[in-house]
Amino acid sequence: MTEVIDAAATLPRQRRAGLISRPTQTQLLALVMLLVIACLVLPPVIALVQNSLFVMNADGSHGAFTLDNFTHLISDKGILTSAWNSVRFAALSTVFSLVFGASLAWVVERTDAPNRSLAYLMTVVSLGIPLIIYVPAWLFLLGPIGPLNELYRNLTGNGGNLFNVNSIAGMVTIETLGWLPMSFLLFAASFRTANAELEEAARMSGAGILTMVLRISIPLAAPAALATGLFIFIKTLQAFDVPKLVGTSAGIKLLTTDIYDDIRAAVPPRVGHASAYSVVLTVLVAGLMYLYSRLSLNASRFATVTGKGFRPRPLPLGRLRWLGGALIWANCIIVLVLPILTLLWVALTPFVRPIRLAAFKSLTLDNFAIVLSSKGYLELIVNTLITAAAAASVTMALMVVCGWLVARRHAFHAVTDQLITLPMILPGIVLSVAMMDVALRSPIPLYSTLTIVIIAFVIHFLPFGMRYTYGGVLQIHKELEESAGVCGASPGKTLLKIVVPLLWPAIMAGWVFIFLNASRDLSTAIILAGPDTKTIAVAIFDHAVNGEFSEVAALGLLWSLLMSSIATGFYLVMKRRGSMVFGV
């Protein structure tokens, strides 16, 4: 009886200490976050499935169940051609990205080659430049009036072209160069932590550098190569800008361009057909994502960092140091310098013309003046900054809470984690089609507004935000949160006062990553943006399709200067503080 009275007397004190109420509050917070994530992620998925499986009436409502959209795909021989082109384009781009990215990463991280920091600076600057900017530059460089074909004609006297950029080879070349900085970053993290003792043992046993690379370095990088290759393959399979701008004029169709044409080129828009295309592409990506997760499970077999004896040391190249430095400089020139100089030439000419001495007399700053003085271009910049900043802020705010709940395995953590991962299987163009339907059916006018573009960006970048916060929370010991709970702090106060301050570097890195990628994203916004709500990437795409390359180049250079300055400044600040950013 006395024990019962004592337990009843201590009950109010336990409540005041937060020991009883805390699980209930945490469960309530977890339920709220689960509902928020579900409300974001599930509507576009449901809309996509409905549009593909039900007849769409003239008023936009759904009619009877039908498989006609999928039957049409099966009977259409064009889908086989588009699928083959998509797979061929993605596979070739992946192979070349892996070869060049891994070679550069090995030289930078595993050797004493000079100017290694230049590779990281090139990569960070590239993150601020939209890929859609690179496409016009390489179309000019490799095009009929570009310097490559001009030099070929002058040397050989042949009236033809050495290289046809409007081809699968041209698409693969441009996509590979666009992916090279990210491929380098993904491989650099693996090579940075590789144990040098194995390579040193091979050298001491008489193996040359080439033998050591083939027998030691490459096998140890196998899991990184498989995971990176599958990731790049998935993303290039979802690519839209390069296939549309480079391949369409040559009649080369891919699955992503077919989806876009069904919405924008067809009259009336074939939403059901586009949704069926989207479902097929999504299922294909889902299968690849499953394979990616299975590959990640076996990575531990290749671990070489095994305790305090581990010391990553660069491999001395000796007389071959100049070759490593030349590779770094060549990568920087090809990936960054040549496209920027090309854009500068195009922006300074009143119309696109070959690079010749006679053309220097016509150089002008008119295109820059038009961009800087035009109200329309200023609105594009404002729209892009608003959408990118809002998407990054909302995504990271949600993922701070969700990352903490999932990492600490609170209520509904598994379901929440799966819902957050779901957008990974939705290509940007597919998400854009689905969100268009959601916006049109919404009781609140959302279509062609910045709001729907921001929501789409938030959904698209949820998995990336989780990557930063989840990993950051795992590095924070639970004892700090438990101590705050014992002192009477609620879960919300613990999150704000303990977790967020310690997680701040990861939050800022995630925010800048999402901000830069949202500002350069084309496929997610291409169908959602209206005449007054276009972003920079969408406007550049529209101008490029219409052949207005001079103003596009001027706009792209100014925008790239702004974004690259932000990326470089943040990289330097975070590097000075010793924090990881962009995987660097």
N, C-alpha and C positions, 0 to 999 in steps of 0.2 A: 504493500500500500504506500509506503514511504517513497519507494522508487517511482511509483506513478506520479505522486505529488511533485517530486523533484523534476521529473521529465516535463510535467506541465508548467512548472515555474521557469524552466529554461527555454521553453518554446518561444516566448516573446523576444528573448535576447537573441535567439538564433534567427528569428525573422529580421530583427534590426540589423544583424550582421550580414544579412543577405544570403545565408546558407541554405534557406528553404525556398525563398522566392526566386533565386537565381536560375535554377533549371527551368522554371515556368516561363520566365522572361526570355531566356535563350531560345526555348522552343517556340515561343510566340514570334520572336525575331526571325527564326529560321523559317517558320511558316509564311510570314509576310514576304521574305525574300524569295521563297519558292514560288509564291503566287505572282510576284512581280516578274521574275524570270520567265515563268510559264506564259504570262500575258504578252511578253515580248516575243518569245521564240515560237510558240505554237500557232498563232494566227496565220503567219505566212506559209507554214507547212501545211496546215489544214486547207488554206485557199488553193495552194498548188495542187493538192490531191483532188479537191472538189472540181476544180476547173478541168482537170484531165479526165475525170470519170463521169461527169454529168454534163448533159446538154446545157449550153448557155443560151437563154432566151434573149430576145431583142432588148428587153428592159434590164438585162444584167442578172436576172434571177436564174437559179438552177432548175433544170427540168428533170427528165428521166435519166436513169443510170444508163451509161453507154460506154462501149469500148472502141467506138469509132475512131477516136483520136489515136489510140495505140495501133489499131488495125491499119489506119492510114500510114503510120510510120513504118509498119512492117512491109506494107505493099510498095512504099516509096523507095525506089532504088537510090534516091539521093541521100537518104540517111546512112546507107552503107558507105557511100563515098565520103560523106562528111565525117563519119566515125573513123574511117581509115585515115583521112587527112588529120583528124584531131590526134589520133594515137601516134601517127608518124611524126607530126610536128612536135608533140610533147616528148616522145622518146629521143629524137635527135637533139632537141634543145637540152634535155636532161643530161645526155651523155657528154656533150661538149661543155656544159656548165660544170659538170663534175670534174672533168679532166683539167680544165683551165683553173677552176676554183681551188681544187686540191693541190695542184702544182704551185700556185701562188701561196697558198696557206702553208705548205711544207717549207718553202723557201723562207717565208717570213718568220714562222714559229720555231722551226727546227734547225736553222742555220744562222751563221753570223754574217749574212749578206748585208751590204750597206743600204741605208735609206729604207729600212723596214717600216718605220712609222709612216712613210708616205702611203703605203698600202691602206692603212687604217684611215688616214685623212681622206684619201680618195673614196673610200667606202662611205664614210660619214657624210661627205659632201654629196655623194650620189643619192643618199637616202632622202635628201631634200629636193631632188629633181624628179618630177613625174616622168614615168616611162613614156607617156604620150608625147613628151617633148623630144625624147630621143628619136622617135619614129620619123618625124619629118627630116631631122638631121641626117639619119642614115639613108633615108630615101633619096636625099640629094647627093650624099657622098657616093653611094653605090648606084645611083640612077644613071640614065643615058647621058645627061649633061654634067655628071659629077666628075671629080678629078681622076678617079680610078679608070673609068671608061675613056675619058679624054686622053689620059696618058697612054692607054692601050692603042687608041687610034693613031696618036702621033708617032708612036714607036713602030707600029706595024704597017701603017697606011691602010689598014682595014677599016671599012666603014661601019662595021658592026660593033657590038658591045662585048666586053670580056665577061661581064657578070650581069645577069638579069635579076634585079632586086625583087621584082614582083613575081616571086616563085616560092616554092617550099624552102629552097636553099636560102633565099633572102629573108624569109620569115624566121627560119631557124637562126640565122646569123644575128639578126637584131634582137631576138628573144634571148639568145645566149649571152650577148653583151649586156643586156638589161639585167640578167640574173647573176652575172659574174660577181658583183660585190657581195650579194647575199650568200652565194655559194662559198665565197672566200670566208665570210664570217662564220658560217656553220662548220666549216672544216677547221678553222683556226682554233676554235674552242677545244676540239679533239686533239689536235697536234700540240697545243699548248701544254696539256697535261700528260702527254706521252712520256714514258720513262726512257730517258736517253741511254740508260745502261745497256739496253738490248742493242741499240744501234752502235754504241761504242764497242761492245763485245764483237759485233760483226766486223767492224773495222780492224780491231786488234787481231782478228782471225784471218786477215788478209783480204777481206771483201772490199771491192771498190764501191764508190758512191752509188753507181747505178745498180749494182747487185744488192747492196744494202737496202736501197729503196724498194726494189722489186721483192726481196725476200723477207724484209722486216717491216719497213714503214707502211707499205700498202696493205699487207695482211692485218696489221694492228689497226689500221683505219677502216677495215671492212665494215664494222657496224655503223660507223659514222657515214661511210659512203652509201650503204644501203638505205639508212634512214633519210639522209639528205637527198639522195636520188629519188626516193619515193615521194618525199615532200615536194621537190621541184617538179616532178612529173605531175603530181596532182594540181599544183598551181598553174603549170603551163597548159594542162588540159582545160583549165577554167579560163585561160587567157582570152581576152576579147579585142584589145586595142590593136595589137600587132596583126592578128588575122584579118581584122576588118579593114585597116588602112593599107596593108601591104598585099593581102591575098585577094581581096574582093575584085580589084581591077583586073586580075588575072583569072577570074572565075573560080578561085579556090575557096571552097566553103568548108567551114568547120561547124561543130555542133553549136558553139556559142554564137556564131554569126547567124546561123539558121534561126535560133531563138530570137535574136534581135530583129531579123527581117520579118518574122511572123508578126511582130508587134508594130514595128515602125514602117516597114515597106508594104505590107499587105493592107488592102482596103476592102472590107473593114478588117481591123486587127484580128488575127486568128489566135485568140487567147487560149482556147482549148488545145490547139495544136502546139503552141509554144509551151504550154504547161506540160503536155505529154513529153515533148523534147526535154524539158527541164527535169521531169521525173527520171527519165532514162539517164541523163547526165548525173543526177544526184545519186542514183543507185550505183552507178559506176564509181563515183568518187567515194561513196560509203564503203564499197568493197575494198578500195585502195587504202582508205583510212584504217580499216580493220587489219589489213595486212601490215600497215605501218605500226600499229600498236603491238602486233605479234612479234615483229622484228625487234622492237624496243625491249621486249622481255628477255631476249637472249644476249643483250649487250654486255652483261656482267662477265661473260666468258672471256672477254677481251681486255679485262681490267689489268692495268700495269702500275697503278698508283697504290702502293700497298704499305703505307706507314711512314715513319719518320725518316727512313732511309731514302725516300724518294726525293730527288733533286732534278728538276727540269733544266738541262743545260743545252745550249746551242751547239750544233755540229760545225766544227771549223771546215770551211770549204777550201782554204788555202788559195791557190792561184785561180780557182774558179769563182772567187767572190764577185768578180766583175760580171760574170754571167748571171748570178743571182740578182745583183743590182740592176742589170739590164732588163731582166724579166719584170721586176717591179716597176721600172720606169716605162717599159713598153705597155704594161697593163694600164698604168695611169694615163698614158697618152691616148691609147685606143679607147678606153672606157669613158674618159672624162674630157681630155683636152680637145681631141678631134671633134666630137659632137658640139662642144661649146663654141669652138672657133667656126664651125660650119654654121651654127645658128647665128653667130655674130655676123657672118658674111651675108646670110640671107636677110637678116634684119636690117642691114645697112644698104641693101640694094632696093631700088623702087619696085623691081619685079625679079623673080628668080632667074638667074643667068649664070653661065659657067664662070669659074674663077680664072680670070684673065687680066693681064695688065691694063688693057683698054677699059675694063669695067671699073677700075678704081676711080676714074674720073666721075662716075655717076653715084658714088657712095653718098649716102645722106642719112640724117638722123630723123627723118620725117616719121618713120614707123614708130620710133620711141616717143616722139612728140604726140602722135595720135593716141598711143596707149596711155601716156601719162596725163593727157588732157581730156580724154574721153570719160564721160560720166558712166557709160556702160561698162567700161573696163574696171573702173573703180568699184562699181556694184559687184562685179565678179569677184574681186579681191575680198570685199566685205563679206559676201555670201560664203566664200570658201573659209575665211577665218572664223566666221560664226559657226558654221557646220562642223568644222574640224575641232575647234575648241570645245564646243558644246558636247560633241560625241565623245571626245577624250575625257571631259570632266564627268559626264554621266556614267560612262563605262567604268572608270576607275573608282568612282564613289560606290557603285554597285559591287564591284569586284573586291573592294577592300572588305566589305561585310561578308560577301560570299566566300572569298578566299580564306577568311578567318574561320567561318563556320565549317567549311569543308576540311580545312587542314586540321582543325580540332575535333573533327568527326562528331559534330553536334547533330541534332535531329534533322532528318531529311537530307543529310549531306550527300548520299549517293545519288539520289534523284536530282538534286540541285546541280551536282557536277555533270551528270549526263545531259541535262537540259542546256547547260552552258556550253558543252562541247558540240551540241547538235548543229549550230551554224557552220562548223568546220566543213560539213559535207554539202553545204549549199554554196555553189559558185556565185560570184557577185551578180552576174547577169540573171541567174535563176532567182536570187533573192529580190532583185529589182522587179522582175515580173510578178512575183508573189506579193510584194509590198504595194505594187500598183493596184492589185485587186483589193487588198485590205484598205487602201486609202479611198478607193471608189465606193466601197461599201460602208465606210465609216459614217456615223451620224454627224460627225464633225468634219467640215471641209478640210481635207488633208492633201489631196492630190495636187501636185505642182507647187507645194509649199516647202519651205525649208524644214518644217517640223518633220515631215515624212522622210526627208533625206537624212536628218539627224537620227531618227529612230532606226532607219535601215543601217546606218553606220554603227550605231550602238550594238545592234544585233550581230552585225558582221564581226565586230572587234571584241565581243565578249570573251571568246576563248583566249585571245592574246592578253587581255587585261588579267584574266585568271592566271596566266603563266607567270606574270610578275608578282602578283600578290600572294598566290599560294606558296611559291618558292620562298618569298620573303618571310611569311608567317612561320614556316617550318624552321627558320633560323632563329626564331624568338622562343626562348624556353618558356614552358607553361608555368614555371614557378612564379614568374613575374605577375601573371594574371591571377594565379591562385592567391598570391600575397595581397593583391588589390581586393579580391573577393573577401578574404578574411578581415580586411580593414573596413568592410561595409560597402565597397563600390559595386554598383550595378553592372551588368554586362555591357550596357551602352557606355557607361563612364569608363569602364576598363578598356573598351575598344578605342575610345577617343583619347584617353589620357596615357595609355600604356602602348597599345598596339600601333596606332597610327603614327605617333612620333618615331618609334623605332622602325616602322615600315616606310617612312617618308622617302628615302632614296629610291626604293623599288617603285613607289607610287609615282614619283616624278619621272623615272625612266619609262614606266609604262605610259604615262600621260604624253610624253614627247613622242614616243614610238607611235602611238595611235594618232596623235595630232598630225605628224608628218605623213603617215600612210593614208589617213582620211583626206588630207589636202591633195593627195595625188591619185586617189582612187577614182577610176572612171566607170567600171562596169556596174558598181552598186548604185550609182547615181544617174546613169545614162538614160533610163526610162522614167525615173521619178522626177527629174528636174524639169521645171517649166520654163517659159521664155524669160521670166523675171527672177528665177531662182536657180540659175545655172551656176555651177562651180567652175573653177579655172580649167579643170581637166575636161569637163563636158564642153565648154566653150572652145577650147583648143581642138578637141575632136571635131566639132561642127565646122570650124574654120578650115581644118586640114582636109576634111571631106570635100569642101567647096574649093579647094586649091588655093586658099588665101594664106600662103606660107610666110610671107614677109611679116605681116602683123603677128602671126602666130609665133614666129621666132622672137620678135621683140618682147611680146608678152611673156613667153616662156623664159627668156633670159632674166627679165626683171623679177619674175616670180621665183625662179630658181635661186637667184641671188639672195632673196629674202629668206627662203626656206633653208638654204644651205648655211646661211649665217646663223640661223637659230639652231640648226643641228650641230654645227661646229662649236658654237659657244657652249651649248649644253654638254657636249662631249668633253670639252676641255675642263669645264667646272667639275663634272662628275669624275673625270680622271684624276684631277687634283685631290679630290676627296677619297680616292681609292675605291669608288663604287663601280660596279659593272653596269654598262649601258649598251644596248643593242648587241649583247653578247660579247663586247670587247672588254 
